[in-house]
Amino acid sequence: MILYFYPRDNTSGCTKEAEGFRDLTKQLAKAGAVVVGVSPDSAASHQKFAAKHALPFTLLSDPEREVMEKYDAFGEKTMYGKKTMGVIRSTVWIGPDGKVRKHWRRVAKAADHPAQVLKALQGS
Protein backbone atom coordinates (compact mmCIF):
# COMPACT_ATOMS: atom_id res chain seq x y z
CA MET A 1 0.00 0.00 0.00
CA ILE A 2 1.11 3.51 -0.81
CA LEU A 3 -0.34 5.88 1.78
CA TYR A 4 0.31 9.46 0.76
CA PHE A 5 -0.47 12.54 2.81
CA TYR A 6 -1.20 15.86 1.16
CA PRO A 7 -2.33 19.27 2.45
CA ARG A 8 -5.42 20.10 0.42
CA ASP A 9 -7.66 19.10 -2.48
CA ASN A 10 -7.51 21.22 -5.65
CA THR A 11 -4.26 23.03 -4.92
CA SER A 12 -1.51 23.07 -7.52
CA GLY A 13 1.00 20.71 -5.92
CA CYS A 14 -1.60 18.35 -4.51
CA THR A 15 -3.35 18.10 -7.87
CA LYS A 16 -0.08 17.36 -9.68
CA GLU A 17 0.80 14.66 -7.16
CA ALA A 18 -2.65 13.06 -7.35
CA GLU A 19 -2.59 13.11 -11.16
CA GLY A 20 0.88 11.53 -11.06
CA PHE A 21 -0.38 8.65 -8.94
CA ARG A 22 -3.43 8.40 -11.23
CA ASP A 23 -1.26 8.20 -14.34
CA LEU A 24 0.89 5.46 -12.79
CA THR A 25 -1.97 3.43 -11.30
CA LYS A 26 -1.48 0.43 -13.61
CA GLN A 27 2.28 0.29 -13.08
CA LEU A 28 1.87 0.69 -9.31
CA ALA A 29 -0.72 -2.11 -9.26
CA LYS A 30 1.60 -4.31 -11.32
CA ALA A 31 4.26 -3.67 -8.64
CA GLY A 32 1.73 -4.83 -6.02
CA ALA A 33 0.65 -1.47 -4.63
CA VAL A 34 -2.69 0.16 -3.92
CA VAL A 35 -2.68 3.96 -3.54
CA VAL A 36 -4.59 5.78 -0.80
CA GLY A 37 -4.46 9.55 -0.32
CA VAL A 38 -5.10 11.28 3.01
CA SER A 39 -5.81 14.94 3.77
CA PRO A 40 -7.86 16.88 6.32
CA ASP A 41 -10.44 17.81 3.65
CA SER A 42 -14.01 16.53 3.96
CA ALA A 43 -15.32 13.42 2.22
CA ALA A 44 -17.46 15.70 0.00
CA SER A 45 -14.38 17.66 -1.05
CA HIS A 46 -12.56 14.40 -1.82
CA GLN A 47 -15.46 13.18 -3.96
CA LYS A 48 -15.40 16.36 -6.05
CA PHE A 49 -11.59 16.31 -6.33
CA ALA A 50 -11.55 12.65 -7.37
CA ALA A 51 -14.32 13.16 -9.93
CA LYS A 52 -12.74 16.31 -11.39
CA HIS A 53 -9.36 14.61 -11.90
CA ALA A 54 -10.58 11.03 -12.58
CA LEU A 55 -8.68 9.65 -9.59
CA PRO A 56 -9.05 5.85 -9.47
CA PHE A 57 -7.95 5.47 -5.84
CA THR A 58 -9.42 6.12 -2.41
CA LEU A 59 -9.05 9.48 -0.66
CA LEU A 60 -9.51 9.44 3.10
CA SER A 61 -10.61 12.37 5.22
CA ASP A 62 -8.62 12.94 8.42
CA PRO A 63 -9.92 16.27 9.80
CA GLU A 64 -8.68 15.52 13.31
CA ARG A 65 -5.28 14.55 11.88
CA GLU A 66 -5.18 11.32 13.89
CA VAL A 67 -3.68 9.18 11.12
CA MET A 68 -1.40 12.00 9.99
CA GLU A 69 0.06 12.38 13.46
CA LYS A 70 0.76 8.64 13.69
CA TYR A 71 2.85 8.86 10.52
CA ASP A 72 4.50 12.22 11.36
CA ALA A 73 2.58 13.84 8.50
CA PHE A 74 1.40 16.76 10.60
CA GLY A 75 3.66 19.14 12.42
CA GLU A 76 5.95 22.11 12.06
CA LYS A 77 6.94 23.02 8.54
CA THR A 78 8.25 26.05 6.70
CA MET A 79 6.04 27.79 4.15
CA TYR A 80 7.23 30.87 2.33
CA GLY A 81 10.00 31.32 4.90
CA LYS A 82 7.66 31.12 7.93
CA LYS A 83 7.38 28.26 10.39
CA THR A 84 3.83 27.00 10.69
CA MET A 85 1.89 23.91 11.76
CA GLY A 86 0.30 21.91 8.99
CA VAL A 87 0.16 18.79 6.86
CA ILE A 88 3.61 17.61 5.82
CA ARG A 89 3.53 16.16 2.31
CA SER A 90 4.84 12.65 2.84
CA THR A 91 4.33 9.07 1.72
CA VAL A 92 4.53 5.69 3.41
CA TRP A 93 5.03 2.39 1.57
CA ILE A 94 3.46 -0.34 3.67
CA GLY A 95 4.23 -3.92 2.68
CA PRO A 96 1.72 -6.79 2.60
CA ASP A 97 2.98 -7.79 6.05
CA GLY A 98 1.86 -4.40 7.44
CA LYS A 99 5.42 -3.18 7.97
CA VAL A 100 6.69 0.15 6.69
CA ARG A 101 9.09 -0.52 3.83
CA LYS A 102 9.94 3.13 3.12
CA HIS A 103 8.89 6.49 4.48
CA TRP A 104 9.35 9.63 2.41
CA ARG A 105 9.10 12.09 5.31
CA ARG A 106 9.13 15.35 3.39
CA VAL A 107 8.28 15.34 -0.29
CA ALA A 108 9.83 18.36 -1.98
CA LYS A 109 8.57 18.01 -5.56
CA ALA A 110 4.99 16.77 -5.62
CA ALA A 111 4.84 16.33 -9.40
CA ASP A 112 7.94 14.10 -9.46
CA HIS A 113 7.13 12.06 -6.38
CA PRO A 114 4.80 9.38 -7.82
CA ALA A 115 7.54 8.30 -10.26
CA GLN A 116 10.00 8.09 -7.34
CA VAL A 117 7.57 5.84 -5.48
CA LEU A 118 7.14 3.58 -8.52
CA LYS A 119 10.91 3.36 -8.93
CA ALA A 120 11.28 2.27 -5.28
CA LEU A 121 8.56 -0.36 -5.70
CA GLN A 122 10.28 -1.71 -8.78
CA GLY A 123 13.57 -1.91 -6.91
CA SER A 124 15.35 0.48 -9.26
C-alpha positions, -999 to 999 in steps of 0.1 A, spaced: 0 0 0 11 35 -8 -3 59 18 3 95 8 -5 125 28 -12 159 12 -23 193 24 -54 201 4 -77 191 -25 -75 212 -56 -43 230 -49 -15 231 -75 10 207 -59 -16 184 -45 -33 181 -79 -1 174 -97 8 147 -72 -27 131 -74 -26 131 -112 9 115 -111 -4 87 -89 -34 84 -112 -13 82 -143 9 55 -128 -20 34 -113 -15 4 -136 23 3 -131 19 7 -93 -7 -21 -93 16 -43 -113 43 -37 -86 17 -48 -60 6 -15 -46 -27 2 -39 -27 40 -35 -46 58 -8 -45 96 -3 -51 113 30 -58 149 38 -79 169 63 -104 178 37 -140 165 40 -153 134 22 -175 157 0 -144 177 -11 -126 144 -18 -155 132 -40 -154 164 -60 -116 163 -63 -116 126 -74 -143 132 -99 -127 163 -114 -94 146 -119 -106 110 -126 -87 96 -96 -90 58 -95 -79 55 -58 -94 61 -24 -90 95 -7 -95 94 31 -106 124 52 -86 129 84 -99 163 98 -87 155 133 -53 146 119 -52 113 139 -37 92 111 -14 120 100 1 124 135 8 86 137 29 89 105 45 122 114 26 138 85 14 168 106 37 191 124 59 221 121 69 230 85 82 261 67 60 278 42 72 309 23 100 313 49 77 311 79 74 283 104 38 270 107 19 239 118 3 219 90 2 188 69 36 176 58 35 162 23 48 127 28 43 91 17 45 57 34 50 24 16 35 -3 37 42 -39 27 17 -68 26 30 -78 61 19 -44 74 54 -32 80 67 1 67 91 -5 38 99 31 31 89 65 45 94 96 24 91 121 53 91 154 34 83 153 -3 98 184 -20 86 180 -56 50 168 -56 48 163 -94 79 141 -95 71 121 -64 48 94 -78 75 83 -103 100 81 -73 76 58 -55 71 36 -85 109 34 -89 113 23 -53 86 -4 -57 103 -17 -88 136 -19 -69 153 5 -93 
